[in-house]
Amino acid sequence: MGGRRRLSGLELSDARRPAHLPPFDLHGLLIRMKPGTIRAWSWVHKWSSLVSTIFLLMLCITGLPLVFTHELDHVLLGHDETAPVSRGAEKLNLDQVLNLALARKPGEVPAFMSFDVERPVVNVTSIDPNGPADRYSFQPINQFTGEAAPLVAGHPVMEFILQLHTDMFLGLAGMLFLGAMGLLLVAALVSGVVLYAPFMRRLPFGTVRATKAARTRWLDYHNLLGVVTAAWVLVVGVTGVVNTLAVPIIAYWKDDALKELMVAYDAPVSLTERSSLNAAVERAKQALPGMTLQFVAFPGSTYSTDNHYAVFFHGDTPLTEHLTTPALIDARTGELAAVAPAPWYVKSLSLSQPLHFGDYGGLPLKILWALLDLATIIILGSGLYLWWVKHRSAKRGAK
């Protein structure tokens, strides 16, 4: 009476298993790697690093000022001197602003229109349809006076650095090449982490043998900084690779999500056929209430079809402000054609761009990004130094 019945092995399916799973000893596994496996990982680390290091150094050096683009533009371009607005003045509508901008750039067609957050300024981007494909005109216009407003972003020095960082002035080919260098960075990072345990097996984590020869000291600095910054480098490397695919991603989105809209007309809408831009934006606002207007892509531009105004909106939280949703307005009739929420691959692109430059958490996060970027420059430079010293010693030994 009252005794406990003992369960048989048939009743208790895991009776012969240990009460707790043994911990997975990754560190031990890495240390016990066979010499051939270590040589293979070393080969991957050596050549993925050597091939990409010069370009990665360029990206890290140019990326450093780009982290502070907003702050540097503010310093380089000076303070805003937008003309004061008299009481009771009315804003020009978007059609009036567009006409003023095109009158100052005869022969050009509108490509984009964006809106300053802190100023009553509309930015009109136009392009000569017979000129180079990437040579745009940019005009900030005071929406009350119609006068040209001072630039607050896009200083020529920062634009040069951004272009060098993005595609090395080679367009899509340059972007894809830098994307390939980003993949090599990921390979170098993974192989470096794998090799860290076996190479440091006799030393405590983070050891720097400061009294040893210069090569040994720099090897320890290289390994320590590499392991400490590994997660950050992986994030920046992967988001950088995603960013280099922006052109193919947007092209695929247009061919996929906007396919039906693109076949609605036989020919692109001409300038004289276009309905009111102001009315199109108001119609788009009705379709997406509660969202913030970000920019308009005109027919024929990168982010729209040949026959629609694409009016983009974003959310108001730190996350959703980087996620855009376009409303497509038929440029001939002014009617709403579609609301096209961004698919996952466009959302990934939208989120990776600010994350790549640490543009999520204000100045503290930017400072952290800058420090980690400096650490990466040291890692890349020390890696080159270590390879050169080893290569030189090998040549001397062969003589």
Residue pairs with C-beta under 8 A, 6 or more apart in sequence:
7 15
8 15
9 15
9 16
27 197
30 194
30 197
30 198
31 197
31 198
31 201
33 41
33 198
38 195
38 198
41 191
41 194
41 195
42 191
42 195
44 187
44 188
44 191
45 188
45 191
45 192
45 195
46 387
48 184
48 185
48 187
48 188
48 191
49 184
49 188
49 383
49 387
50 387
51 181
51 184
52 181
52 184
52 185
52 188
53 380
53 383
53 384
55 178
55 181
56 181
56 185
56 376
56 380
57 377
57 380
57 381
58 164
58 165
59 165
59 178
59 181
59 240
60 373
60 376
60 377
60 380
61 377
62 161
62 164
62 165
63 165
63 357
63 373
64 370
64 373
64 374
65 72
65 158
65 161
66 158
66 161
66 162
66 165
66 357
67 357
67 358
67 366
67 369
67 370
67 373
68 366
68 370
69 153
69 158
69 162
69 357
70 153
71 363
72 155
72 158
73 152
73 153
73 154
73 155
73 158
74 152
76 155
76 157
76 158
77 150
77 151
77 152
77 153
77 155
78 150
80 118
80 119
80 149
80 150
80 152
81 150
82 119
82 120
82 121
82 142
82 149
82 150
83 142
83 144
83 145
83 147
83 149
85 120
85 144
85 145
89 144
90 144
91 120
91 143
91 144
92 100
92 143
92 144
92 146
93 278
94 113
94 122
94 277
94 278
94 281
94 296
95 276
95 277
95 278
96 146
97 113
97 122
97 124
97 141
97 143
97 146
98 110
98 113
98 124
98 277
100 141
100 146
101 110
101 124
101 126
101 139
101 141
102 108
102 109
102 110
102 124
102 126
104 139
105 126
105 137
105 139
107 128
107 130
108 126
108 127
108 128
108 129
108 137
109 126
109 127
109 129
109 271
109 298
109 300
110 124
110 125
110 126
110 298
111 125
111 126
111 127
111 136
111 297
111 298
111 301
111 302
112 123
112 124
112 125
112 295
112 296
112 297
112 298
112 301
112 303
113 122
113 123
113 124
113 125
113 277
113 295
113 296
113 298
114 122
114 123
114 125
114 294
114 295
114 296
115 121
115 122
115 123
115 293
115 294
115 295
116 122
116 123
116 140
116 152
119 149
119 152
120 142
120 143
120 144
121 140
121 141
121 142
121 143
121 149
122 140
122 141
122 143
123 138
123 139
123 140
123 141
124 138
124 139
124 141
125 136
125 137
125 138
125 139
126 136
126 137
126 139
127 135
127 136
127 137
128 135
134 171
138 151
138 154
139 148
140 148
140 149
140 150
140 151
140 152
141 147
141 148
141 149
142 148
142 149
163 169
166 174
166 175
166 178
166 243
167 173
167 174
167 175
167 178
168 174
168 177
168 178
170 177
172 247
175 244
175 245
175 246
175 247
176 244
176 245
178 240
178 244
179 240
179 241
179 244
179 245
182 237
182 238
182 240
182 241
182 244
183 241
185 233
185 237
186 234
186 237
186 238
186 241
189 226
189 230
189 233
189 234
189 237
192 223
192 226
192 227
192 230
193 226
193 227
193 230
196 223
196 226
196 227
199 223
200 207
200 223
203 209
206 224
207 220
207 224
208 217
208 220
208 221
208 224
209 216
209 217
209 220
210 217
215 386
215 389
215 390
218 382
218 385
218 386
219 382
219 386
221 378
221 382
222 379
222 382
222 383
222 386
225 375
225 376
225 378
225 379
225 382
226 379
228 375
229 372
229 375
229 376
229 379
232 372
233 372
233 376
235 355
236 356
236 372
238 352
239 352
239 353
239 355
239 356
240 356
242 348
242 349
242 352
243 349
243 352
243 353
243 356
245 349
246 349
249 345
249 346
249 349
250 302
250 303
250 346
250 349
252 345
253 342
253 343
253 345
253 346
254 262
254 305
255 262
256 343
257 340
257 343
258 305
258 328
258 338
258 340
261 305
261 307
261 308
261 328
261 337
261 338
262 305
262 306
262 307
264 307
264 330
264 337
265 306
265 307
265 332
267 306
268 299
268 300
268 306
268 307
269 299
269 306
269 307
269 331
269 332
273 331
273 332
274 299
274 331
274 332
275 330
275 331
275 332
275 333
275 334
276 334
277 296
277 309
279 334
280 296
280 309
280 311
280 329
280 331
280 334
281 293
281 296
281 309
281 311
283 327
283 329
283 334
283 335
283 336
284 293
284 309
284 311
284 313
284 327
284 329
284 336
285 293
285 311
287 327
287 336
287 339
288 313
288 325
288 327
288 339
291 313
291 314
291 315
291 325
292 313
292 314
292 315
292 316
292 321
293 311
293 312
293 313
294 312
294 313
294 314
294 324
295 312
296 309
296 310
296 311
296 312
297 303
297 304
297 309
297 310
297 312
297 326
298 304
298 309
299 305
299 306
299 307
299 308
299 309
299 331
300 306
301 310
303 310
303 312
303 326
304 310
304 326
304 328
305 328
307 330
307 331
307 332
308 328
308 329
308 330
308 331
308 337
309 328
309 329
309 331
310 326
310 327
310 328
310 329
311 326
311 327
311 328
311 329
312 324
312 325
312 326
313 324
313 325
313 326
313 327
314 320
314 321
314 322
314 323
314 324
314 325
315 321
315 323
318 360
318 361
319 351
322 350
322 351
322 353
322 354
323 342
323 347
323 350
323 351
324 342
324 350
325 339
325 340
325 341
325 342
326 339
326 340
326 342
327 336
327 338
327 339
327 340
328 336
328 337
328 338
328 339
328 340
329 335
329 336
329 337
330 336
330 337
342 350
354 360
357 366
357 369
358 365
358 366
358 368
358 369
359 365
359 366
